[in-house]
Every structure is written in C-alpha cells, then in structure tokens.
Amino acid sequence: MTVTVIGAGLAGCEAAWQLAERGIDVVLIEQKPIARTPAQHTDKLCELVCSNSMRGAAMMNAIGLLKEELRRAGSLILRCADAAAVPAGGALAVDRDQFSELVTRAIEGHPRIRMEHRVVTELPESSPDHPVVLATGPLTGDALAADLARAVGEKHLAYYDAIAPIVAADSIDESKVFRQSRWGKGGESQGDALGTAQDLGDAAYINCPFDEAEYKAFIAAVVGAEKVEPRSFESVRYFEGCLPIEVMASRGEMTLAFGPMKPVGLTDPRTGRRPFAVVQLRQEDEAATAYNLVGFQTRMTYGEQARVFRMIPGLEQAEIQRFGSVHRNTFVNAPVLLDERMQLRTRPGTYLAGQVTGVEGYVESCAGGFVCGVMLAQTLSGRPLLPPPPTTTLGGIRAHLSRPADDYQPSNITWAHVAPLADRLKKKRDRYAAMAERALVDAAEWSAAVAPSVFR
C-alpha cells in the first residue's frame, strides 16, 4: 500500500518520514521547483520562510517540552534542526539553508519515499486503501483550497487568521477583576470575589474594568505601538467583524469602547457601577488554566503586546502564553471536520496535517505531521488506535484539533492544551516542572509502543 502526501513542508516531510520508517511506501508531492508560494525563495524542502527560530528550548515552556517529546520520539525535523542549530540563547534557532538541505537529503535518500514534483489543484481520489495526507500549509494554492472548500463546505474553511492573545489564569490579579456575563446571565453578580466557573455557573467571562483615564492611556498606547508590517505576499483585507484592535483604535478614541471593550450589561460588584470600558477574558480550557482576550487580535509586535496588554487592569503581571496575530492562513474547522485519526469525516481516506488543520508555528506543524503519520501507520497496519496521551504536548496537539469552539482559531501549543495535574500546585514553576516530568514519562511509554521497530 502507498500513501500520497501532498506538500513537502514541515508537516508533510515529518508525516512521510514516520510512515516510511514504519514500512509504508510514500509518494511525496511537492510543487517546487515548478511553482512556489509567494513566501518561498528556494527549491529545497522544509523552507523556513518567516524566521529561523523554533522558539524556546526550556521545558518550563510548552513549546520546549513539545520539541523534547518529538526529539525523543524520533522526529526527522528535530533531528535536522539540532544538527543545523546556531547560537540563540535559550531558543532553538537554525541555519535555514543547512536545515533545508539536511531534510531534503534525508527525504530524497529514503528508500520508501518517492518524490513527485507537480502542482496539485484538486484533492486526489482517496479511500481507506488509498490514503492521502494533505499537508499544504497556510498558503495552500487557490485552486486546491477551493476544491477543499467544496469538499468540506465553505463555512468550514478560513483564509485569514485573527488570533487573540492567551494569558495564564494564575497570573491575573484577582483583586482588580470580576467575573460576570453581560446582563447578569448565570447568577454571577453575587459577591465581589473572582470565584471559579463552577462557583458562578454561566458567568463565563473575567472582566478587567477601566476608568476613563486608564482607557484613554491604553488607547494611546495601542495606536502608538510598533506594528508588524504585512509581508509582501499578504493583501490586507480585514473583515469588519474581526478587525485588529489598532485598526479600530485608529478610527477614533471611543471605537473600542463601543466594540470589544464595551461595558454595556456589566456592573462592577465592588462599585455598583458600570465601568467606563472593559477587556473581557474568556476561559480557554476545561480546567480554566488559561484565558483569551476576547476580540484582541492584533498586528502589534510581541514586545509591544507584552507592554501594552500589561496596562490592562488585572494583567499587570500577566504571563502571556500566546500572542495575538492577524495574517493570511488557510485552515479548516478541525473539531468539526476531522475524526480522531485526523481524517476528514466526509471523505474517508483523506487526512490533514500541519497548519491547514489549525495548528500555529513550525514545531506544532511538525508535531501535527508526526502524530498524523504515526496514527495512519497504525491504521494501515491493522493496529488499534493508540494516540499520544493527553498528559503530553503531542497529545495537546490533538486536544486543540478536537476541542469544539464557536470560533475555532489556530493556536500555538500552550499548557492549556495539556491535561492538568490531579493536584494543582500553587507555584507556576513547580506546576510546569511537574507537568513536564509527567509528560516525558508518558511520552516515552507511548513512543516505545509506536516506534518503527514495533511495525516490523
């Protein structure tokens, strides 16, 4: 049996490698050198187009743990990244040319991987006996994206990202915020303590209240902050219902106060009055370990986001787990469309991996390809499905893809995607260290059970 993998980027190469290492023949289709996306400049595989950084290496960060899990599980991408590493302080950064060369050499040299160079404009026919893995990334070609939209329904395919920042719950100053839904829904207006979602029923939002002076200073900071300029291949066509906060702020000082920062229907129980403006935080995970800033998609640089968002009352010491962004991206509504094997529910035999599923970032794309390849190998070998444990960041990738959301958006890996500890430790450093230690033990057990040697 042969698997067709479309796209030889991080997810496609990793999926192809994991399948081939488990004895399955792969045809890997790459459009280069016949065609390139506007972001690409070389003909090598796994071209890193935005940055040479794969972000932090410390396992106190979810991304650092994800890299270590992949490294120990036999990831091709991490092996090549480590070999091409350049000094970058506490991060893993690579020599981009050397990295691409190493991946290209490994893929082209594998006896079970055959490269084909052509442009794919429609989804190939697939079936359980003829699987296809689509790993075409955030700049999936227009024709192929249109065919994917026809297959899944246009409402389930997006062409632009608008990602709100996420903060750690225990970094919110409870003395400065209050939990309440608009118009008192959920009976949450009793008392002034922050409480929990369980305590306060449907009071799904934490509210950070501004007085007039705080609001005006915040707006001035947003307008004056340094912004990330659109890349040359991005045509900036914002949706009116999902504008970056700086675009709204530039339209007038009170625009945000009548938009995502509107205070209507809210009463601060400590003052008995409606705030001048609020930033609402919405629970990000079932265990309430993280919250996202509702409506706060932005093109501010990460450094400016850290500075400006810490002007929000209650977030002065916020730990930002994911920064906001707005950029071109093609991705599907994974929780609705994909089954537990990362297979399209409506198209048996077609699997999706990488950024087209709604993961965000180099390492997360690699992890998506890794998990897809390993689980597909299990299916094709007639083995029971054994997904990565939810206590691991590899399991966290699947958690993100399967977690229902009214407005599904791409995400980097965060601790909110990993199952919490049974006994929650108060100190963040101790908690993350314990979660990382547990994850490496569970990941090692899983990796041994799905190792290439098991399939031979």
N, C-alpha and C positions, 0 to 999 in steps of 0.2 A: 504494500500500500504506500502511496505517495501523498504527502501533504503539500499543498501550494500555499506559500507565504508571500503576500503582496506587500512590498515595502522593506527595504534593507536599511532601516534606521536602527535605533537602539532596541525598540521592541521587536521588530521583525528579525533582526540578527540573533537576538537572545532566544526568541521562540524557536527559530530554525536550528540553532545550536543545541538547545535542550532536547528537541525531537531527534535530531541526528545522533546525538550521544546515546540515546536510548534505542537505537537500531532502526529508526524510521527514516525512509528516504524523503528528501525535501527538495522541492523546486522553489527557489527564492527569486522572485521577480522584482527587479529594480529598474526604474525608468532612466536613470543616468547610465551612460552619457548621452542617450538620445534626447532627453529633456531634463530640465531641472526646475524645482520650485524657485520663486523669486529670491528665496533666502539662501539658496545653495550656490557655492562657488567652485567646488571641486567635484571630481567624478568618483571619489572614494566613498566607501560605505561609512555609515555612522558619523556623518559630518556634524560637528557641534557648531550650530550656526549662531547662537546668541552669546555664549560665554564659554570659557574653558573650565569653569568651576562646577564641580559636582557637590558643592556645599560642604557643611561642617562634617568633621570626622568624629567628633566626640560622641560617645554613645549615650550621653545625657540628652542628646537631641534625637528625635525620632528618625531624622534622615541619616544620622550617623549610624544608628542601630540597623536601619534598613540596608545600608551598604555592607555592614559586617555580616548580616544574615546572608546576603547574596554572595559575598566573598566566600564564606564557609560552605555554602551550598553548591559552589562550582559555577558561578556566573562567568560567562565569557567576557562580558562588558567590564565587570570589576577587575578581572584578571588583566585585561589590556589597559584599563585606567591606572592600575597600580604600577604597571610596567612603564607607563608614559607619564608618571606623576612629576610635577615640578613644584618647587617650594611655594607654599601658600599658607603659612602659619597653621592655623587649626582646621584648614579645609583641605579637601582633595581636589586639586586642580591638575590639568593635564596639558601636555604639549599636543595641541589638536591634530596636527599633521601626523605625528607619530602614533597617536591613539587610533586615528582612522586607518592608518597603514597596518597596524597590528590586527585590528578587527578584520579588515579586508583580506589580509594574508591568511588568517585563521579560517574564515568562511570559505574562501576560494580553495583552500587546501583540504577541506574536509571531504572524505570520500563519499559521504551520503548526501552532500548538498550540491545541487546543480544550479548555477546562476543563469537566469534569463534576463536580458536587457530589452525591455519594451514598455510602452505606456499602456496602462490598464485603464480603460474608460468605462467599464461596467463590471459589476460583480460576476465572477465566473460561476457557472453552474456548480452546485455543491450538493453533497449528500453525506450521510454518516460514513459511507465507504469512500468518498472523495472529498475530504475536508479542505476548507480554505480558511486561512487566517488573514484577516485584513489588519494591517499594521502600518497604515499610510500616514499617520501623524496629523498634526494640526493644520497643515497646509495641503490636505487631500485635494487632488485636482478637481476642477469644477464638474467635469463630466462624470467622474466616478462618484463624487459627492451627491450629484443629482440622482444618480442611479441608486445610491444608498438611501437617499431620501424617499425615493419611490418604494423601496423595499420595506422601510420601517415606518413610513408616514412622515411627512414634512414637519409636523409639530414636534417630533421626537429628535430632530437633528438641528443643531445650532451652528452658526458660522462665526460667532463672536463671543468672547468671554467677557464677563463682568463679575469679577471675584471680590467679595467683601473680606476684610481682614478678620482674623480669629484671635481671640485673647484667651489665656488660661484663666479659668474661673477663680482660682485661689489667688490671683494677682489683682482682683478687683477689690477696691476699698469699700467694704460693705457699709461703712458709716456715711458714705456720700451718695448712695444709690438706693432705689426702692424697686420692688417687684410689683408690677401691675400691668394688666391688659387694658386696652382702651375701653372706656365707658364702664369700667368695673366688672367686666365679664370674668367669671370664675371665682368671685367672692374673695378677691385678694386684697381688699383695701383695709383689712383689719390689722392694726398694729403698724409699726414702722421698721421692723426687722426685715432684712433681706429674705430670710427663710429659704425654703427649697421648693422645687416644682411639686414635690409630693405634699408639702405643707399647704401650698396655695393653689391647688387644683389647676385651673386653666390659665393662671397668671404666668403666661409663657415668656414674658419679657422683663429684663432688668433695665431700668430707666436711669440714665445719667442726666440729671437736671442742670440746666444753665440759667443763670440770671442774665440780664440784658448785657452787662459789661463783659461777662465771660463769653457770651455768644458772639459779640462783635469782635472781640480779640481773636476768637477761634476762626471766624470767617476771614479776617485779615490774614491770618497765618496760612489758611488753605489757599487763598488767592496768591499770596506771595511765595509759596513753597516751590522748590525746584521740581519740574515735571520730567518724566521720561518722554522723549520725543518719539513719535511714531516711526517705526522702521520703514525703509524705502519701499517695501512690498505691501505695506498696510495702507489701505484707503480708509480714513477715519470717517465712518458713517455711524454715529451713535444713535441708538434707539432712544426716543424721547422718554420712554418709561424706564430707562436704565442708564441714565447719564452719569458720568463721573462727577463726584461732588464738586470738584473745582470748576467744571463747566457750569454747573448750577450756580455756584457761588459767584462766578463772574457775571452772571446775568442780573445781579442785584443783591444787596446785603441781606434782604429778607427772604430770598428764594428758598434757601434750605429750611428756614423756619416754617415755610408753607409746604415743604416737601418731606424728605425723610426725617427731618428734625422737628416736625410739627408736634406740638404738645397737646392738641385737642383730645378730649376724652380722658385726660390723665390728671390726677390730683396727688401732689406730694403729701403723703400722710403726716409728715413731720411739720409741714407749714399749713396744711389745709388749703393750699392754693395751687393753681396750675402753674407749672414752670414757664419761663419765657420760651424755652426750647428744650428738647431732649435728644439724646442719642439712645436708641433702643438696642439692646443686646439680646439676641435670640439663641436659645440652647442649641449647641452643635451636635451633641452626642447623648446617648441614652443615660449615661452616668453623670451628665452635667459637669464634665470636667473642663469644658471649653464653650465659649460663646462667640457668635459672629456679630459684627457691627452692621445692623440692617441698613441696606441701601448705600453703603460706603465704598462702592467700587471707585477706584482712583488710579490716575497715572502719576501721582507723586512718587518720587524716588523712595526706596525703602528707608533711607536715613531720615528723609523728611517725614515720612509716615510715622516713624517712631517718635520724632519730636512733636509733630502736630497732634497726633492722637493722644499723647500723654497730657495734652491740655484739657482733655475731656474730664469733667469731674468724676472721680472714682477710678480713673485709669492712669493716674499719675505714675504708678509703678507697674503698669501693665506689662505682662510678658506676652509679646505678640508672637503667636505660633504660626500664623500665615499672614503675609502682607497682601494688600489689595492690588488688583491689576485690571487692566482693560486691554485686550488685544485680539487680533484675529485668531480664530481657532475653529476647527470643525470637530464636533464631538456629539455623541448620541446620548440619549437619556438612558444610561446604563441600567439603573434599577428597574426600569420598565421593560427594557428590550432584551437584556441578557439573562440567561439562566445561570445556575450555579457553576457551570463549566465555562462561562464566558462565551456561550453560543447564542446566536440570535434565536429567540423563541419562535419567530415566524419563518425562519429559514434554516432548517436543520443542516448541520454540516458547515455552516459559516460562523467562524469565531472572530472576535475582535480583541485586539491587544494594543496597549500603549495609549498615547494621548487621544486617539479617536474614541476611547471609552470614557474619557473624563478624568484621567489622572494628569497631574501637572508636574513637569520637571524631568530632567534627564534620568535620574535614578529611579523615579517612580515609573517612567516609561519602560525602562529596562526590567523592573520588577514585574510590571504587567505582562511583558513578553515572557519572562521566566515562568510565572505562575500559569499562564495560558499554555505554554509549551509542555510543562510537566503534567498538567491535568489532561491535556489532549493525548499525551503519550499513555497515560493510564487508561483512557477510554479506548484507544486503538489497540491496546494490549489486553483488553478484556478484564482489567483490574477494577475493583471498586474505587470510587472516587475518594481520594484522600487529600483534601485541601490543606493548605498551611493553617496551623492553629490560630484562633483569634487573639491569642496572647502575644503573637508575633507581629512585626510590621509587615511581613509578607501577607499574613492574614488580614492586616489592616487595609491592604490594597483591595482585597476582596470585600471587606466591610464597606469601604467607600462606594464600590461599584454596586453594592446590593442594598444600600441604605436608602429607603424611599424618601423623597423630598418634593415639596410642592414646586420648587425652583431648583432643580438639580444643576450644580455648577462644578466645574473641575476643581481639583484640590491637590495640593502637596500632601505628603504623609504628615500626620500630626499625632500626638499622643492620644487625641480624642478618637482615633481610628483603632486603637488597641484596647482590648478588654482591660478594665481597671482591676487593681488588686482587690482581693477579698477584704483585706483590712487596709483601709486608706491611710497612708502615712501623712502626717501633717506637713512635714518639711518636703518641699518640692524636690530638692536634690536627692533626698533619701528615697522618695517615691519613684522618681525616674530611674535611679540606680537599681532599685528592686525590680522594676518592670523590665529593664534591660537584661538583668541577670536571668530572670524567669524566661524572657523571650529567647535568649541564646540557648538555654537548655531545651526548650520546647522545639525551637527551630532545628537544633542538631538532631533530635529524635525524628522529626519529620523528614529532614534531608536524607538521613540514613535510610528511611523507608522508601524514598522515591529516587534514590541515587541511580545513575545509569547502570551500575552493576546488577541491580535488582531486576532489570528488564532483560538481562541476557541469560 
